């Protein structure tokens, strides 16, 4: 079966991640998936609202940690590499994404 390449967003750039980076990000995503599954199970089991909200807060915290790790990696690699290559437009790109994240 032929593998179809997916494109997300409007950017055509790609990022080759190290095995260590992929491992750290995957571990964080798996934690988020588990927490989201827990929220769904809690709803299905009619768990009290505040308990569900606490679980949602934990999932949000895990997603925030994932975002910080990915952003840090992006700045330390992609942004630095582009600036060194003379592409100062990457700073505007970084500012745009920071506006969206905040």
C-alpha positions in Angstrom: 0.0 0.0 0.0 1.3 3.4 -0.9 2.1 5.8 2.0 0.4 9.2 1.6 2.3 12.2 2.9 0.2 14.5 5.0 0.8 18.3 5.1 -0.3 20.2 8.2 -0.8 24.0 8.0 0.4 26.1 5.1 4.1 25.7 5.6 6.1 23.4 3.3 9.1 23.2 5.8 9.9 20.0 7.6 11.9 19.3 10.7 14.0 16.1 11.2 13.9 15.4 14.9 16.6 13.5 16.8 15.6 10.1 18.3 15.9 11.6 21.8 13.7 14.6 20.9 11.1 12.2 19.4 11.2 10.1 22.5 10.7 13.0 24.9 7.8 14.4 22.8 6.2 11.0 22.3 6.3 10.3 26.1 4.6 13.6 26.7 1.9 13.0 24.1 1.2 9.6 25.4 0.7 11.1 28.8 -1.8 13.6 27.3 -3.6 10.8 25.5 -4.0 8.9 28.7 -5.3 11.9 30.5 -7.8 12.7 27.7 -9.0 9.0 27.8 -9.4 9.4 31.6 -11.6 12.4 31.1 -13.8 10.5 28.6 -14.0 7.5 31.0 -14.9 9.9 33.9 -17.8 11.4 31.8 -19.0 7.9 30.8 -19.0 6.9 34.5 -20.9 10.0 35.6 -18.0 11.2 37.8 -18.6 14.4 39.7 -17.9 17.6 37.7 -15.1 19.0 39.9 -13.2 15.7 39.6 -13.4 15.8 35.8 -12.3 19.5 35.9 -9.2 18.5 37.9 -8.3 15.8 35.4 -8.8 18.4 32.6 -6.4 20.7 34.4 -3.8 18.0 34.6 -4.2 17.4 30.8 -3.8 21.1 30.1 -0.7 21.1 32.2 0.7 18.2 30.3 -0.1 19.9 27.0 1.6 23.1 28.2 4.7 21.1 29.1 4.7 19.5 25.6 4.3 23.0 24.1 7.2 24.4 26.1 9.5 21.5 25.1 8.6 21.8 21.4 9.0 25.6 21.4 12.3 25.3 23.2 13.5 22.8 20.6 12.3 25.0 17.8 14.1 28.1 19.1 17.3 26.2 19.8 17.4 24.5 16.4 15.2 25.9 13.7 15.3 29.6 14.6 19.0 29.7 15.4 19.8 27.8 12.2 17.7 30.2 10.1 19.2 33.3 11.7 22.7 32.0 11.1 21.8 31.4 7.5 20.8 35.0 7.2 17.0 34.5 7.3 15.8 37.1 9.7 12.2 36.5 8.7 12.2 33.6 11.1 12.0 36.1 13.9 8.6 37.3 12.6 7.5 33.7 12.3 8.5 33.1 15.9 6.7 36.2 17.1 3.5 35.2 15.2 3.5 31.8 16.8 4.1 33.2 20.3 1.1 35.5 19.8 -1.0 32.5 19.0 0.3 30.5 21.9 -0.3 33.3 24.4 
